[in-house]
Amino acid sequence: MRLIDIFVLNKCGSKKQAKKAIKKGLIQVNNKLVDEDIDITDETVIYDSKILDSHPLKYYIIHKPSGYVCANKDPHDPCLITLLPDDNLHYVGRLDRDTTGLVILTNDLKLRKRLTLPEFHIPRTYAFTCLNPLKDITPFKEGITIDGDVKCLPAIVEMTSEYEGIITLEEGRYHEIKKMFLSLNNKITSLHRIMYGDISLGDLESGTYRILTQEEINHLKDITRSSI
């Protein structure tokens, strides 16, 4: 990562201010003043007598509990971000207030943007229960029309009982799964995201988080390079 980016992500100022600080010799790298933007790996960076985080990009997975909203501020409901150690994070795909399960948060805005673009067709997998028995999953394979004239991409559904199953879809339209079931004169009664791409919620307990592994981070970067 470039020194300027380290400066900005550590909330020391803008890129313009970073360039000025470097030019004025205000930043030390391994106890030596630098006068140009350089690559930083594990070096010690000091600015204004403070050691900066040389790995400022953060990637978290959290098990969202019911009742929390995927927002940074809300006048009525608790915000999911309050359960994390950093409030300078952005949601990679939001879940409804009553939907539980896997949510990824990061301050890597370039990656977040790519992960939320619809053209990458990143699979999201959910466990669900529905109000009425679901005996025919053919409409999901063909693509269900919602909102009157919006044709959804085909989804994969595996039923574990007449009322429960697993659904995987490759787009993230607003309330898409709930609207699919409404189009079939049915209703989702619970929805729980268990996978995003190849990243699994696993046995992470509700309300807890962990840092993504480097392998998982690489996976997220890979699927936004190869999925078009």
N, C-alpha and C positions, 0 to 999 in steps of 0.2 A: 504494500500500500504506500502511496506517496505521502510525503511529510505534510503537504497541505491538507490532505484528507484527514490525517491524524489530528491536525489542529482543529479542523471544523467539527469532526465527530466527537471530540472531547469538549465541545461547546466553548472553545476559546475565542470564537469569532468567525467571521465570514472568510471565504477564499481570498477576497481582496485584503482583508486584515492579515491573513496568514502570509501573503506575499510581502506585505510591508514588514511584518515581524521578522521574516527571514532576511530581507534586504538590510534591516537595521541590526542584524546579528543578535536577535533576542532569543533565539532558540538553540539549545544545545542537544547534540546527538552524541551519546557516549562521552559526555563531558567536553565536547569540542563544539565551538560555534560553527554553524553552517551558513552559507550565503546563497544556497540554491535549493530548489525542491529536489529531494532525493527519495529513493525507495527505502522503506522501513520494514524490517522483518521482526527481529527481537531486540533491537537496540533500545537503549534508555533515552527517552526524549524528555527534555525539561524545558518548560516555558513558565515564566513568571514565578520561579522558585517551586513549581509543582511538577511532579513526574506524571507525564501523560500516559494513558493506556495505549500501548502500541498495537493492541488488537481490539479496536473499538467497535467492530461490527459484531452484533449479538444476535443469536438465533435461539429461540425458545419454543418448546412445545408445552402446552398446558391442557389439562383435563377440565374443560369448562363445566361448572355445575349449572343446574337449572336455576333460573331467576337472575342470573348475571347477564349483562348486555355487553356486546362487543363495541364499546365506545370508550372515549377517554373522560367524558363528563356526561352525566345524566341526572336530571333533577329528581327522578323517581326510583330508579333501580341501581343496585351496586354495579360498578364497572369491573369487567374481568381484569383489566390492566392493574387494578389495585392489589391483585394477588401475586404480582411479579415484582422483582427487585428494581426494575427500571421503568420509568414512565415515559421514556423517550423511544417508544416502540410503536410499530404499526401492525395492524392485523392483516394476515394473508387469508382473505376470505372470512366473512363474518358468519356467525351462527345466530339464529333467533334466540330470544330470551328464554324460551322453554326447550330449546334444543341443546343437548349436552355433547360432550366429547372433545375430540381433537381440534385444537386451534394452534396455528403457528403465528408467532410474532417476531418481528425483526426490525432493526433500524437500517438494514441494507435496502435502501429504497429502489435501487436499480433492479435487484432480484425480486422484490415484492411486486413491482410493476409488471414484470414479465410473468410472474406466477399467476397474476390475476387477469392476464389477457386471455380472452376466450379461444383464440386460435391455437393455443398449445394443447387443448383437450386433455388436461391433467385429470386423471381419474380420482374421484372422491367416493369413498365407500361408507355407507351408513347402515346401522341396524335400525329396524323400524317395527312398530306395531300399528295395526289399522283397526278401524271400528268394525268393518264388515269383513267377512271371509273373502280373500283374494284367490279365486280359483283359476283365473285365466291371466297369464302374464304376457300373452302375445302382444297386446298393445304397447308394452314397454319396448319390446324388440323392434317394433315397427316405428316407434316414435309417436308420442302422445301430443295432441294439440291442446294448448292451454291458452287462456285469455282470449278465446274466441278464434284466433287465427295464427297463433305462434306455434310452429311445429318444433318440438324438442328433438334433440338427437336421441337415437336409440339408447336405452339403458339396460343394464343386466340385472335381473332380479332372480334371487334364489330364495324360495320359501322354506322355512323351517317348521311352519305350521300354517293353518289356514289364516291366522291373524298376524304372523310374525315372519320376518325375512331380512335379507340383506340386499341392498340396492347400490349399484355402482353407476355413476354418471360422469360425463366428461365435459360438462358445462355448469356454470353456476348462476343460472337465472334466479331472480328474486323469488323466494318461496317455491322454487321449481318442483320439488318432490311433493309438497303439500298440494300444489295446484294439479299435478299429475293425478293424484288420488281423487281430488275433487272432480276432475274431468271423467273419472270412472264411477262417479256416484259413491265414492268411498271417502274416508277421512283418516289422516294420520293422527294417532293418539300419542305416540312417542317417537322421537328421532334422535339418534345417537351416532355421531361421526366417529368411525373407528380407524380410517386410513385416509391419508392424503398422498397421492402418488404411491410410493412404496414405503412411506413412513407410517408406522403403526402406533396407535395409542398404547398398546400393550397393557401392562398391569398398573399403569400410572393412576394413582388414586384421585378421586374427584377433588378439585381445588388445588392440586399440586402441579408443579412444573419441573422440567429438567432442561438442560442445555442440549441442543442437538449435537450429535457426534459429527466429526469431520466427514465421515462417510455419508451421513444424511444430508449435510450441507452440499456436498458434491453431487448427490443425487438430484437435489432441487435445481442446481445449476445445470446439470446435464439434461433434465427433461425440458428445460426452456431453450435448450440449444437444438434438440433433436426431434421435437414434437411437431414442428410445422410441416 
